[in-house]
């Protein structure tokens, strides 16, 4: 499990030291992709879990033609890179990933259970300001308890809301 938050400086090549525990748990090779306003880092097992869940949203034809499903595939897999820590225990971010997340001189490394998020310090503070109140946490818990995430809703709707686009 990945937990804790750390702030580290980036060098001119976009490298930073990944915390020792995170390096150990990720292994020699891991994956970086775009998240929601941040970057996500995860091991191969979790990548396969994400891929299976996204592929389970529909039939092969729906995966190709449903814009909601294909948007998620493009977002998470289109800019995914395989990486690892170098001999100095540094991880390098691509210029595209740094631009997407607004990461310049520093990066906030946040453990999120099964994966790690990488944030610009400014975006991280803004996220916390908008989302970390007790009321927000209770509302999220209540919403998830009222409508379980990941529960199959039937073969024809591919897990999408009935108010979504017509088929």
Order of alpha helices (4+ residues) and beta strands (2+ residues): beta-beta-alpha-beta-beta-alpha-alpha-alpha-beta-beta-alpha-beta-beta-alpha-alpha
